[in-house]
Amino acid sequence: MTAEGFLEGRRLQMARGVLLQCIMGGYPPARFYGSDDGDLALNADPKHIYRLPWSKQPRALAICDADELTGESSRLSTRGQLKAVIARYAARGLAPVVATELEFFVFAPNTDPTQPFQPPLGLDGRREQGHSAFSVSSNNGLRPFFSEVYECMAALGLPRDTFMHEMGVSQFEINLLHGDPLLLADQTFLFKHLLKEVALKHGLTVVCMAKPLAHTPGSSMHIHQSIVELGTGRNVFSDDAGQPTATFRHFIGGQQAGMADFTALFAPHVNSYQRLCHPYASPNNACWSHDNRAAGLRIPASSPVARRVENRLPGADANPYLAIAASLAAGLHGIENQLEPTPAIQGEFAVPESLSLPCTLHAALERLKRSQLAKELFGKEFIEGYIASKTLELTSFFDEITPWERRVLAAQA
């Protein structure tokens, strides 16, 4: 939209079906978004209008709510779903607090998708081999890129806690400061957009796939969650003596009750399960533990005021609005129904069958399809539309024969 049109308050409308557009560009049948495919109004959030600092031509980006023309939030909007979950907490005098940890890879341009991604050429003319995890030194030549990333974050008002080189080849992680869930979802979305745009300026490719490289750790989007009382700001996961509360237990119980049903919301693509099927620090289970990274739900070592639950299932490819909404909704379900968690696990452990999660997109969608809990918390319209869109993507994947099949199976009898 032109700046003049935006400033005049001209309404921007969009077909309802666009909210269910799949990643290849197609749409499920119209019955999933209203047979008339009528319009939605995109209403800019006045707190989230940004001048894009990486663009030479003056441009701005406005984060919008997708609302029905009658005024209410569209049930197909993931931002709207998150706002509804936050409102349910507020009705109980509570406010969730979250932080996201986003991992991503920085690669050289990849013009042939049949070839593996490669790290950029370093300052010494070589490509990184994966020996730089948590290192304070680097020869990868990415300092100009990261310098502009930091400058753009500052210009957009995106606070950052820590940045580090992660375990993978040319893999990095940012920790965003904890705060309001909607704000953190907006910041996570905006940061991913920023990364990709700045990378293009520097002749690089940023990839937020869950598992872009074989034999290498994947990229997660861990979600740290706590709950405070409205007004006092007291963390309700800790009592006056600094001990865990019943609310803390019930929140974990709700997370466990929802993780298998909601796996397709946390792991939305075929590639998501490449990360989860090779669970190197990416556990595909609903176990919980104190400071054990093999558990899907980890309680980080912290003071009582910072007691929180880390959901380690979502990948970097997850929709931040939907992943945060699903995680918080599951926790609230546990609080409202006083669900008790299983005993905490420590050390090496075998995952009980009751706490294992779907390990393919097909299995995750089938589980979501059967979930009454998902329909209760997010509405039948949203869940059925989401499944229809993801089924298109899964069908498209199965329409192609992979190089592995040609290489390994062609010579078989």
LONUVEX-74761 format. One record per atom (N, C-alpha, C): x, y, z. Coordinates in steps of 0.05 Angstrom, whole numbers, padded with zeros to 5 digits, always signed. Layout:
! LONUVEX-74761
XYZ ...
//
This chain:
! LONUVEX-74761
+00017-00024+00000 +00000+00000+00000 +00018+00025+00000 +00009+00046-00013 +00024+00070-00013 +00024+00083+00015 +00044+00098+00021 +00045+00112+00047 +00021+00131+00049 +00013+00144+00027 -00009+00162+00028 -00035+00147+00035 -00039+00124+00022 -00063+00109+00028 -00064+00099+00056 -00041+00090+00067 -00040+00081+00094 -00046+00103+00114 -00034+00126+00109 -00038+00149+00128 -00066+00160+00127 -00079+00157+00104 -00107+00165+00102 -00126+00146+00116 -00116+00123+00124 -00133+00103+00138 -00148+00086+00119 -00139+00084+00094 -00153+00068+00074 -00152+00038+00083 -00175+00025+00082 -00176-00003+00092 -00164-00022+00072 -00147-00040+00082 -00135-00061+00065 -00150-00086+00070 -00161-00098+00049 -00176-00123+00051 -00162-00145+00036 -00167-00169+00045 -00154-00193+00033 -00173-00217+00035 -00172-00233+00014 -00190-00257+00014 -00184-00275+00038 -00206-00285+00050 -00204-00302+00074 -00186-00326+00069 -00187-00337+00045 -00172-00362+00039 -00142-00359+00041 -00132-00334+00039 -00103-00330+00039 -00091-00340+00066 -00107-00339+00087 -00097-00348+00113 -00092-00379+00113 -00103-00393+00094 -00098-00422+00092 -00081-00429+00067 -00069-00409+00055 -00052-00415+00032 -00028-00432+00041 -00023-00454+00026 -00001-00471+00033 +00025-00460+00023 +00047-00472+00031 +00073-00461+00026 +00081-00463-00004 +00067-00480-00020 +00072-00480-00049 +00055-00460-00063 +00036-00447-00050 +00019-00427-00062 -00009-00434-00067 -00016-00460-00064 -00044-00468-00070 -00062-00466-00045 -00087-00474-00049 -00107-00471-00028 -00123-00497-00025 -00132-00503-00001 -00150-00525+00003 -00178-00517-00008 -00196-00536-00009 -00223-00530-00019 -00236-00506-00004 -00253-00491-00018 -00264-00467-00007 -00281-00471+00018 -00291-00496+00022 -00307-00501+00046 -00292-00496+00072 -00265-00497+00071 -00250-00493+00095 -00247-00464+00103 -00253-00445+00085 -00251-00417+00092 -00275-00401+00084 -00297-00415+00079 -00322-00402+00071 -00325-00402+00041 -00346-00414+00032 -00350-00419+00003 -00349-00394-00013 -00357-00371-00002 -00356-00346-00017 -00328-00334-00018 -00310-00344-00001 -00283-00333+00001 -00284-00303+00003 -00300-00293+00022 -00303-00265+00026 -00278-00252+00037 -00278-00226+00041 -00255-00211+00050 -00252-00210+00080 -00227-00207+00088 -00220-00199+00115 -00209-00170+00114 -00209-00157+00137 -00196-00131+00139 -00169-00135+00153 -00147-00124+00142 -00121-00124+00155 -00118-00098+00169 -00119-00099+00196 -00118-00075+00213 -00090-00073+00226 -00076-00053+00219 -00048-00049+00229 -00049-00045+00259 -00031-00059+00273 -00026-00054+00301 -00010-00028+00304 -00020-00007+00315 -00005+00018+00315 +00021+00017+00330 +00025-00003+00348 +00050-00006+00362 +00071-00020+00346 +00063-00031+00322 +00081-00047+00307 +00082-00038+00277 +00090-00014+00273 +00095-00003+00247 +00124+00005+00246 +00139-00006+00227 +00168-00004+00226 +00178+00006+00200 +00196+00026+00202 +00212+00034+00178 +00234+00013+00175 +00236+00002+00151 +00255-00020+00146 +00283-00008+00141 +00301-00012+00160 +00327+00002+00158 +00346-00010+00136 +00340-00034+00127 +00358-00046+00107 +00350-00038+00078 +00328-00025+00075 +00318-00017+00048 +00328+00011+00041 +00341+00013+00018 +00350+00040+00008 +00325+00057+00001 +00306+00045-00013 +00281+00059-00018 +00264+00060+00007 +00254+00083+00015 +00238+00084+00040 +00215+00064+00039 +00214+00046+00058 +00193+00027+00060 +00186+00022+00090 +00162+00014+00095 +00154+00008+00122 +00138-00018+00122 +00138-00031+00145 +00123-00056+00149 +00104-00052+00173 +00080-00060+00169 +00060-00058+00191 +00050-00087+00197 +00053-00095+00222 +00041-00121+00231 +00011-00116+00235 -00005-00133+00223 -00034-00129+00223 -00048-00152+00236 -00072-00146+00246 -00091-00166+00254 -00110-00172+00231 -00116-00197+00227 -00136-00204+00206 -00163-00207+00219 -00180-00188+00214 -00207-00187+00226 -00229-00190+00206 -00251-00203+00215 -00274-00205+00198 -00286-00177+00194 -00300-00173+00172 -00312-00147+00166 -00332-00138+00187 -00342-00157+00203 -00360-00151+00225 -00345-00141+00250 -00318-00143+00250 -00302-00131+00272 -00287-00151+00289 -00298-00176+00291 -00284-00195+00309 -00260-00207+00295 -00241-00217+00311 -00217-00229+00300 -00224-00254+00284 -00211-00258+00262 -00215-00283+00246 -00205-00307+00261 -00220-00328+00261 -00212-00353+00274 -00189-00367+00259 -00185-00358+00234 -00163-00370+00219 -00136-00356+00223 -00136-00334+00239 -00112-00318+00243 -00096-00330+00267 -00071-00336+00262 -00054-00347+00284 -00048-00325+00304 -00045-00300+00296 -00041-00278+00315 -00066-00274+00332 -00089-00277+00319 -00114-00276+00333 -00117-00298+00353 -00108-00322+00346 -00110-00345+00364 -00093-00339+00389 -00069-00328+00385 -00051-00322+00408 -00064-00301+00426 -00076-00281+00414 -00089-00260+00430 -00112-00272+00447 -00126-00291+00435 -00148-00304+00450 -00138-00320+00474 -00115-00334+00470 -00104-00349+00493 -00095-00330+00515 -00082-00308+00508 -00074-00288+00528 -00098-00277+00543 -00120-00273+00528 -00145-00262+00541 -00156-00282+00561 -00154-00308+00555 -00164-00329+00574 -00147-00328+00600 -00121-00324+00597 -00105-00321+00622 -00114-00296+00637 -00118-00274+00623 -00125-00249+00636 -00152-00251+00651 -00170-00267+00640 -00196-00271+00654 -00192-00285+00681 -00169-00298+00685 -00163-00311+00710 -00144-00294+00727 -00139-00269+00719 -00121-00252+00733 -00092-00258+00729 -00085-00271+00707 -00058-00281+00702 -00048-00269+00675 -00022-00269+00673 -00009-00260+00648 +00015-00278+00643 +00015-00292+00620 +00039-00309+00613 +00062-00291+00604 +00086-00301+00610 +00110-00288+00602 +00127-00309+00586 +00137-00301+00563 +00152-00320+00547 +00178-00308+00537 +00196-00325+00529 +00220-00317+00514 +00225-00339+00493 +00235-00331+00470 +00241-00350+00449 +00271-00351+00444 +00281-00375+00438 +00309-00379+00429 +00307-00389+00401 +00317-00374+00382 +00315-00381+00354 +00343-00388+00343 +00345-00412+00331 +00369-00420+00318 +00365-00418+00287 +00387-00413+00273 +00386-00411+00244 +00413-00416+00232 +00414-00421+00206 +00439-00426+00192 +00444-00403+00172 +00469-00396+00168 +00477-00377+00148 +00493-00391+00127 +00484-00392+00103 +00497-00408+00081 +00505-00390+00058 +00522-00401+00041 +00527-00389+00015 +00502-00392-00002 +00498-00376-00023 +00475-00379-00040 +00473-00408-00051 +00448-00418-00052 +00443-00445-00061 +00424-00444-00085 +00436-00442-00109 +00420-00439-00133 +00409-00465-00144 +00420-00488-00134 +00411-00514-00143 +00401-00530-00119 +00375-00531-00115 +00364-00544-00091 +00370-00574-00090 +00380-00586-00111 +00388-00615-00110 +00415-00618-00096 +00429-00596-00091 +00455-00597-00079 +00453-00588-00049 +00469-00599-00032 +00468-00592-00003 +00476-00562+00001 +00466-00551+00022 +00475-00524+00031 +00504-00525+00038 +00518-00503+00034 +00546-00500+00042 +00550-00474+00058 +00568-00475+00078 +00574-00450+00092 +00588-00431+00074 +00588-00405+00080 +00602-00386+00063 +00632-00390+00065 +00647-00379+00045 +00676-00379+00046 +00685-00361+00068 +00704-00371+00085 +00714-00355+00107 +00736-00336+00098 +00746-00321+00117 +00767-00301+00112 +00792-00314+00102 +00796-00340+00109 +00820-00355+00100 +00815-00370+00075 +00792-00365+00061 +00786-00379+00036 +00774-00407+00039 +00770-00415+00064 +00759-00442+00069 +00730-00440+00080 +00716-00462+00078 +00689-00463+00089 +00691-00476+00117 +00674-00466+00135 +00673-00476+00162 +00667-00506+00163 +00680-00520+00181 +00676-00549+00184 +00659-00556+00208 +00651-00536+00224 +00634-00543+00247 +00649-00544+00273 +00672-00531+00275 +00688-00532+00299 +00686-00506+00315 +00667-00489+00309 +00667-00462+00321 +00644-00459+00342 +00632-00481+00351 +00610-00478+00370 +00619-00463+00395 +00604-00442+00402 +00608-00426+00425 +00635-00412+00425 +00648-00410+00402 +00674-00398+00401 +00672-00368+00401 +00693-00354+00413 +00694-00325+00412 +00709-00315+00388 +00721-00333+00373 +00735-00325+00349 +00722-00338+00325 +00726-00326+00301 +00714-00337+00278 +00728-00328+00253 +00730-00345+00233 +00742-00337+00208 +00721-00338+00186 +00695-00339+00194 +00674-00344+00173 +00667-00319+00157 +00679-00296+00164 +00674-00272+00147 +00646-00261+00150 +00632-00268+00171 +00604-00259+00173 +00601-00234+00191 +00623-00222+00200 +00621-00199+00218 +00606-00176+00205 +00611-00169+00179 +00596-00147+00167 +00566-00153+00167 +00559-00178+00162 +00531-00186+00162 +00518-00182+00189 +00532-00193+00210 +00520-00191+00237 +00521-00162+00247 +00540-00146+00238 +00540-00118+00247 +00515-00104+00237 +00507-00110+00212 +00483-00097+00201 +00458-00109+00215 +00459-00135+00221 +00436-00147+00236 +00432-00133+00262 +00454-00128+00277 +00452-00114+00303 +00441-00086+00299 +00451-00072+00278 +00442-00044+00273 +00413-00044+00266 +00404-00063+00250 +00376-00063+00242 +00358-00071+00266 +00367-00089+00283 +00352-00095+00307 +00348-00071+00325 +00370-00055+00328 +00368-00031+00344 +00349-00011+00332 +00350-00008+00305 +00333+00011+00291 +00303+00003+00294 +00298-00023+00295 +00270-00033+00298 +00261-00036+00327 +00279-00030+00345 +00272-00033+00373 +00270-00061+00383 +00286-00080+00371 +00286-00108+00379 +00308-00112+00399 +00302-00116+00424 +00323-00121+00444 +00333-00149+00441 +00359-00153+00445 +00371-00180+00444 +00385-00186+00470 +00384-00211+00478 +00397-00219+00502 +00425-00229+00495 +00426-00253+00482 +00452-00264+00475 +00451-00274+00446 +00474-00273+00433 +00478-00285+00406 +00502-00304+00409 +00501-00326+00396 +00523-00345+00398 +00524-00363+00373 +00548-00375+00368 +00551-00395+00348 +00541-00421+00360 +00523-00435+00346 +00512-00460+00357 +00529-00484+00347 +00518-00508+00352 +00532-00533+00347 +00537-00539+00318 +00518-00530+00301 +00520-00538+00272 +00539-00521+00257 +00544-00530+00232 +00562-00515+00214 +00549-00489+00206 +00561-00466+00213 +00550-00440+00207 +00522-00436+00218 +00518-00447+00242 +00492-00445+00256 +00495-00426+00280 +00474-00409+00283 +00475-00389+00304 +00449-00389+00319 +00449-00376+00343 +00425-00374+00359 +00423-00346+00372 +00399-00336+00373 +00393-00311+00387 +00373-00318+00409 +00377-00305+00432 +00357-00307+00454 +00344-00279+00456 +00318-00278+00452 +00304-00253+00455 +00295-00250+00484 +00294-00225+00493 +00287-00220+00521 +00258-00228+00526 +00253-00238+00550 +00227-00248+00558 +00207-00224+00560 +00182-00230+00556 +00162-00209+00558 +00134-00220+00550 +00117-00201+00542 +00090-00208+00533 +00090-00227+00510 +00074-00248+00510 +00075-00268+00489 +00070-00257+00461 +00050-00239+00458 +00045-00227+00432 +00068-00211+00422 +00081-00196+00440 +00104-00180+00432 +00127-00198+00423 +00131-00220+00438 +00153-00238+00431 +00148-00252+00404 +00123-00259+00399 +00116-00271+00373 +00121-00251+00351 +00113-00226+00355 +00118-00205+00335 +00148-00202+00330 +00163-00201+00352 +00192-00197+00350 +00205-00220+00336 +00197-00245+00342 +00208-00268+00329 +00203-00268+00299 +00178-00262+00292 +00171-00260+00264 +00187-00238+00250 +00189-00215+00262 +00204-00193+00250 +00234-00199+00248 +00245-00212+00268 +00273-00219+00268 +00279-00238+00245 +00262-00258+00241 +00267-00277+00219 +00266-00262+00192 +00247-00244+00189 +00245-00228+00164 +00270-00211+00160 +00279-00198+00182 +00303-00182+00181 +00327-00198+00173 +00331-00222+00185 +00354-00239+00179 +00356-00245+00149 +00333-00253+00137 +00334-00261+00109 +00339-00237+00091 +00327-00214+00097 +00331-00190+00080 +00360-00180+00082 +00372-00179+00105 +00399-00170+00108 +00419-00190+00096 +00413-00215+00098 +00430-00236+00086 +00432-00232+00056 +00409-00226+00043 +00409-00223+00014 +00427-00199+00006 +00427-00178+00022 +00445-00155+00017 +00474-00163+00017 +00481-00183+00034 +00509-00191+00037 +00516-00216+00021 +00499-00223+00002 +00504-00246-00015 +00503-00273+00000 +00486-00274+00021 +00484-00298+00037 +00455-00308+00037 +00452-00332+00048 +00425-00344+00051 +00421-00352+00079 +00400-00342+00092 +00393-00351+00119 +00371-00371+00117 +00375-00394+00131 +00356-00416+00129 +00345-00423+00157 +00319-00422+00160 +00306-00429+00185 +00291-00456+00183 +00300-00473+00165 +00290-00500+00164 +00297-00514+00191 +00281-00534+00198 +00287-00548+00223 +00313-00565+00220 +00318-00576+00196 +00340-00594+00192 +00351-00590+00164 +00367-00569+00159 +00377-00565+00131 +00401-00582+00124 +00416-00593+00144 +00440-00609+00138 +00437-00636+00152 +00445-00657+00137 +00446-00683+00149 +00470-00685+00169 +00468-00703+00188 +00489-00708+00207 +00497-00683+00223 +00479-00665+00226 +00484-00639+00239 +00459-00632+00256 +00463-00621+00280 +00440-00614+00296 +00421-00595+00281 +00395-00598+00286 +00376-00581+00272 +00372-00555+00287 +00353-00539+00278 +00349-00512+00289 +00322-00512+00304 +00322-00503+00329 +00299-00503+00345 +00288-00474+00349 +00265-00473+00361 +00254-00448+00372 +00243-00454+00400 +00261-00458+00419 +00252-00464+00446 +00235-00441+00457 +00214-00448+00472 +00196-00428+00484 +00198-00430+00514 +00207-00409+00528 +00208-00408+00557 +00183-00394+00566 +00170-00406+00587 +00143-00397+00595 +00142-00395+00626 +00131-00373+00635 +00124-00370+00663 +00097-00355+00664 +00086-00353+00687 +00060-00339+00691 +00062-00321+00715 +00052-00297+00712 +00052-00278+00734 +00024-00268+00740 +00020-00259+00764 -00006-00247+00772 -00007-00219+00759 -00031-00213+00748 -00035-00186+00739 -00035-00167+00763 -00022-00145+00760 -00021-00126+00782 +00004-00128+00799 +00009-00152+00810 +00032-00155+00828 +00057-00164+00813 +00054-00178+00790 +00077-00188+00775 +00090-00212+00789 +00077-00224+00809 +00088-00247+00823 +00087-00272+00806 +00109-00287+00804 +00111-00312+00789 +00095-00333+00804 +00073-00342+00793 +00055-00361+00807 +00066-00390+00806 +00089-00394+00794 +00102-00420+00794 +00118-00424+00820 +00122-00403+00836 +00137-00405+00861 +00120-00394+00884 +00121-00407+00908 +00107-00397+00931 +00125-00378+00947 +00115-00369+00969 +00130-00349+00985 +00156-00361+00996 +00157-00387+00999 +00182-00400+01008 +00201-00407+00985 +00193-00400+00961 +00210-00406+00938 +00207-00434+00927 +00186-00448+00935 +00182-00475+00927 +00161-00476+00903 +00163-00497+00887 +00143-00500+00865 +00115-00501+00875 +00096-00489+00861 +00068-00489+00869 +00052-00510+00854 +00027-00514+00863 +00009-00532+00849 +00004-00522+00820 +00003-00495+00817 -00001-00483+00790 +00021-00491+00772 +00046-00492+00782 +00069-00500+00766 +00065-00529+00757 +00057-00547+00776 +00053-00575+00768 +00031-00577+00748 +00009-00563+00752 -00014-00566+00733 -00006-00555+00706 +00009-00534+00704 +00018-00524+00679 +00034-00545+00664 +00052-00558+00677 +00068-00580+00665 +00049-00603+00656 +00030-00609+00674 +00011-00631+00666 -00005-00624+00641 -00012-00599+00638 -00026-00591+00614 -00008-00592+00589 +00017-00583+00593 +00036-00585+00570 +00038-00614+00561 +00041-00632+00580 +00043-00661+00573 +00018-00671+00559 -00005-00662+00569 -00031-00671+00557 -00034-00662+00529 -00022-00639+00521 -00026-00628+00495 -00005-00633+00474 +00019-00642+00483 +00042-00642+00464 +00038-00660+00441 +00028-00684+00445 +00024-00703+00423 +00002-00693+00404 -00020-00682+00415 -00041-00672+00398 -00032-00648+00382 -00014-00632+00394 -00006-00607+00382 +00021-00608+00367 +00032-00632+00363 +00058-00635+00350 +00058-00622+00322 +00036-00625+00307 +00035-00614+00280 +00035-00583+00281 +00028-00571+00304 +00029-00542+00307 +00058-00533+00313 +00072-00550+00328 +00100-00543+00335 +00120-00552+00313 +00113-00572+00298 +00130-00583+00277 +00114-00584+00251 +00112-00562+00236 +00092-00559+00215 +00099-00569+00188 +00124-00579+00184 +00133-00586+00157 +00145-00615+00157 +00147-00626+00133 +00159-00652+00130 +00187-00652+00142 +00202-00631+00137 +00230-00629+00146 +00232-00627+00176 +00210-00618+00189 +00210-00616+00219 +00217-00642+00232 +00209-00664+00220 +00212-00690+00232 +00239-00702+00227 +00254-00691+00208 +00282-00698+00205 +00297-00690+00230 +00290-00667+00241 +00303-00658+00266 +00294-00675+00289 +00268-00682+00291 +00258-00696+00314 +00265-00726+00313 +00269-00737+00289 +00276-00766+00288 +00306-00770+00294 +00322-00749+00295 +00350-00751+00303 +00353-00733+00327 +00344-00742+00350 +00339-00723+00373 +00365-00715+00387 +00383-00702+00373 +00407-00691+00386 +00398-00664+00397 +00393-00664+00423 +00384-00640+00437 +00358-00629+00426 +00343-00647+00412 +00316-00639+00402 +00297-00662+00409 +00290-00665+00434 +00275-00688+00443 +00246-00689+00432 +00239-00712+00422 +00212-00716+00412 +00196-00732+00433 +00192-00719+00456 +00177-00733+00478 +00164-00712+00495 +00145-00721+00512 +00131-00703+00530 +00140-00708+00559 +00164-00718+00563 +00175-00721+00590 +00183-00693+00600 +00185-00691+00626 +00195-00666+00638 +00217-00672+00658 +00234-00653+00661 +00258-00657+00678 +00269-00631+00687 +00284-00632+00709 +00299-00609+00718 +00326-00608+00704 +00329-00589+00686 +00354-00583+00673 +00366-00607+00658 +00349-00622+00644 +00357-00644+00627 +00348-00639+00598 +00367-00635+00580 +00361-00627+00553 +00350-00651+00536 +00349-00674+00548 +00336-00697+00534 +00306-00698+00537 +00296-00681+00554 +00267-00680+00559 +00254-00659+00542 +00230-00664+00532 +00216-00645+00516 +00208-00620+00532 +00204-00624+00558 +00197-00602+00576 +00219-00600+00597 +00235-00579+00596 +00258-00576+00613 +00253-00553+00632 +00260-00557+00658 +00258-00535+00677 +00287-00525+00681 +00294-00502+00669 +00321-00493+00671 +00328-00486+00700 +00354-00489+00707 +00363-00480+00734 +00359-00450+00736 +00346-00441+00757 +00340-00413+00760 +00332-00407+00789 +00330-00382+00796 +00320-00374+00822 +00289-00377+00821 +00277-00378+00845 +00247-00382+00846 +00232-00360+00830 +00242-00335+00830 +00227-00314+00816 +00228-00319+00786 +00248-00334+00776 +00250-00339+00747 +00242-00367+00740 +00228-00381+00758 +00221-00409+00752 +00203-00410+00727 +00210-00427+00708 +00196-00428+00682 +00197-00456+00670 +00182-00460+00649 +00181-00485+00635 +00190-00480+00606 +00209-00495+00597 +00220-00492+00570 +00208-00514+00553 +00193-00507+00532 +00183-00526+00513 +00204-00528+00490 +00216-00552+00488 +00239-00556+00470 +00230-00569+00444 +00204-00573+00440 +00195-00586+00416 +00195-00569+00391 +00186-00543+00392 +00184-00528+00367 +00210-00524+00353 +00209-00525+00326 +00233-00520+00310 +00233-00491+00301 +00255-00483+00288 +00257-00455+00278 +00237-00450+00256 +00226-00471+00244 +00207-00469+00222 +00179-00465+00232 +00174-00465+00258 +00147-00462+00269 +00137-00433+00266 +00111-00430+00263 +00099-00404+00264 +00100-00395+00293 +00114-00373+00300 +00116-00365+00328 +00090-00359+00342 +00071-00348+00327 +00045-00342+00339 +00031-00368+00347 +00031-00387+00329 +00016-00412+00333 +00030-00429+00354 +00057-00431+00353 +00072-00447+00371 +00069-00437+00400 +00071-00411+00404 +00067-00399+00430 +00039-00403+00440 +00019-00398+00422 -00009-00402+00429 -00015-00430+00438 -00004-00450+00423 -00010-00478+00429 +00003-00485+00456 +00028-00476+00461 +00041-00483+00486 +00027-00471+00510 +00020-00446+00508 +00007-00432+00530 -00022-00443+00534 -00035-00450+00513 -00063-00460+00515 -00062-00487+00529 -00042-00504+00523 -00040-00530+00536 -00035-00526+00566 -00017-00507+00573 -00012-00502+00601 -00036-00492+00616 -00051-00474+00604 -00076-00464+00617 -00096-00486+00620 -00098-00504+00601 -00116-00527+00603 -00108-00544+00627 -00083-00547+00633 -00074-00562+00656 -00081-00548+00682 -00079-00521+00682 -00086-00506+00706 -00116-00507+00711 -00131-00504+00691 -00161-00503+00694 -00171-00530+00703 -00158-00552+00694 -00168-00579+00701 -00151-00593+00722 -00132-00578+00734 -00114-00588+00755 -00102-00614+00748 -00090-00615+00724 -00077-00639+00714 -00050-00643+00728 -00044-00667+00736 -00019-00673+00749 +00001-00684+00729 +00026-00676+00729 +00046-00687+00710 +00055-00714+00719 +00068-00728+00701 +00082-00753+00709 +00106-00746+00727 +00118-00765+00740 +00143-00759+00755 +00165-00748+00737 +00181-00730+00747 +00203-00719+00732 +00224-00741+00727 +00237-00739+00704 +00259-00758+00697 +00286-00743+00699 +00306-00759+00705 +00333-00748+00706 +00353-00768+00693 +00376-00758+00684 +00396-00775+00672 +00387-00787+00646 +00399-00809+00639 +00390-00824+00615 +00364-00839+00621 +00346-00839+00602 +00320-00851+00607 +00309-00861+00581 +00290-00881+00584 +00275-00891+00561 +00248-00877+00562 +00239-00867+00538 +00214-00853+00537 +00191-00872+00538 +00173-00870+00558 +00149-00887+00559 +00132-00882+00534 +00119-00903+00525 +00103-00901+00501 +00081-00879+00504 +00071-00875+00528 +00050-00856+00532 +00060-00827+00529 +00086-00823+00530 +00098-00796+00528 +00113-00792+00502 +00112-00812+00484 +00125-00808+00458 +00106-00792+00440 +00118-00779+00420 +00103-00761+00403 +00104-00771+00374 +00086-00762+00357 +00086-00769+00328 +00113-00762+00316 +00123-00780+00298 +00150-00776+00287 +00149-00771+00257 +00125-00767+00245 +00123-00759+00217 +00101-00738+00216 +00101-00722+00195 +00079-00702+00191 +00052-00716+00188 +00052-00739+00174 +00027-00753+00169 +00016-00762+00196 +00032-00774+00213 +00023-00783+00239 +00014-00760+00257 +00028-00737+00255 +00021-00714+00271 -00006-00703+00262 -00011-00702+00236 -00036-00691+00226 -00059-00710+00233 -00054-00736+00232 -00075-00755+00240 -00082-00752+00270 -00061-00747+00286 -00066-00743+00315 -00082-00717+00319 -00074-00696+00305 -00089-00671+00307 -00118-00673+00298 -00122-00689+00277 -00149-00693+00266 -00167-00706+00287 -00156-00723+00304 -00172-00738+00324 -00175-00722+00350 -00161-00699+00353 -00159-00685+00378 -00183-00668+00384 -00199-00676+00404 -00221-00659+00413 -00210-00635+00428 -00187-00639+00442 -00175-00617+00457 -00167-00594+00438 -00155-00601+00415 -00147-00580+00396 -00171-00564+00386 -00193-00578+00380 -00217-00564+00371 -00229-00547+00392 -00228-00556+00418 -00239-00541+00440 -00223-00515+00444 -00196-00517+00442 -00179-00494+00448 -00176-00475+00424 -00177-00485+00400 -00172-00468+00377 -00196-00466+00357 -00216-00481+00362 -00239-00481+00345 -00237-00500+00321 -00259-00512+00315 -00260-00532+00293 -00252-00520+00267 -00261-00495+00261 -00254-00483+00235 -00224-00480+00231 -00210-00471+00252 -00181-00467+00249 -00167-00494+00246 -00173-00513+00263 -00159-00539+00262 -00164-00554+00236 -00189-00554+00227 -00195-00568+00202 -00182-00554+00178 -00182-00527+00178 -00169-00512+00157 -00139-00516+00157 -00127-00517+00180 -00098-00521+00183 -00090-00549+00172 -00106-00569+00180 -00100-00596+00170 -00103-00598+00140 -00123-00584+00129 -00127-00585+00100 -00104-00573+00085 -00093-00550+00095 -00071-00537+00083 -00046-00554+00084 -00040-00565+00108 -00016-00582+00112 -00018-00608+00096 -00042-00618+00092 -00046-00642+00076 -00038-00637+00047 -00044-00613+00037 -00035-00606+00010 -00004-00607+00008 +00009-00596+00028 +00039-00596+00028 +00050-00624+00030 +00038-00641+00046 +00047-00669+00049 +00043-00684+00022 +00020-00679+00009 +00015-00692-00016 +00035-00683-00037 +00042-00657-00038 +00062-00647-00056 +00089-00660-00052 +00096-00664-00027 +00122-00677-00021 +00122-00706-00032 +00100-00720-00028 +00099-00748-00038 +00097-00750-00068 +00091-00727-00081 +00090-00727-00110 +00118-00727-00123 +00139-00724-00107 +00166-00724-00117 +00181-00749-00107 +00199-00759-00125 +00217-00781-00118 +00244-00769-00110 +00254-00776-00087 +00278-00764-00076 +00304-00777-00088 +00326-00763-00087 +00352-00775-00097 +00359-00800-00082 +00352-00802-00056 +00358-00826-00041 +00344-00850-00053 +00318-00847-00061 +00304-00869-00072 +00316-00878-00098 +00324-00859-00115 +00337-00867-00141 +00364-00880-00136 +00379-00869-00117 +00406-00879-00112 +00406-00907-00100 +00388-00912-00081 +00389-00936-00065 +00370-00958-00076 +00347-00950-00085 +00326-00970-00092 +00325-00978-00121 +00337-00962-00139 +00334-00968-00168 +00346-00995-00175 +00368-01003-00161 +00381-01028-00169 +00370-01052-00154 +00351-01048-00137 +00339-01070-00122 +00320-01086-00139 +00318-01111-00132 +00299-01129-00147 +00271-01120-00142 
//
